[in-house]
Amino acid sequence: MIAALAALAALGLVQVVLLSKLARSTRATAEATERVAQLTSALALLTDTTEEGFVNVASELERLGAKPLAPTSTRRATSRRIAAAVKKGASIEDIAQAESLSESEVRLHLGLEASAAAAAAVAPKDPEPTADEEPGVLDDLERWMDALHKRRPRGGRHALVRV
């Protein structure tokens, strides 16, 4: 009888071990299923976003392709047109769309025009190139930088080192 009870106890212990392994594997399967579902939804979101981006790029390319591009002009002429439009009260968004530029480029042109105006007030005015002449290598910003360097006094803080 003791042997039969020992055999039943051993069989019960084996069943408890097998049930615990079954519970662990069931939990692991449930976690894996949850992760696969999460990855599937993330992939669907990524696919939708990518498709939306491609549609937006295609529509923008069609819009730019249908609209005749403005003739290329010099940076200075663009800056002057932008500055004149701002003085007339046009918004940066409207100017950016009219000039086919981004808003940050419009702000950059405004800053360059203000810098050129400040440099023109300080430095002697260079003769303007005529329409027949090609623009040179130096643009207005480089001329402004040269004007700043010309105004710097010679010697400076290193004058004491010179013999």
Secondary structure by P-SEA (a helix, b strand, c coil): caaaaaaaaaaaaaaaaaaaaaaaaaaaaaaaaaaaaaaaaaaaaaaaaaaaaaaaaaaaaaaaaaccccccccaaaaaaaaaaaaaacccaaaaaaaacccaaaaaaaaaaaaaaaaaaaccccccccccccccccccaaaaaaaaaaaacccccccccccc
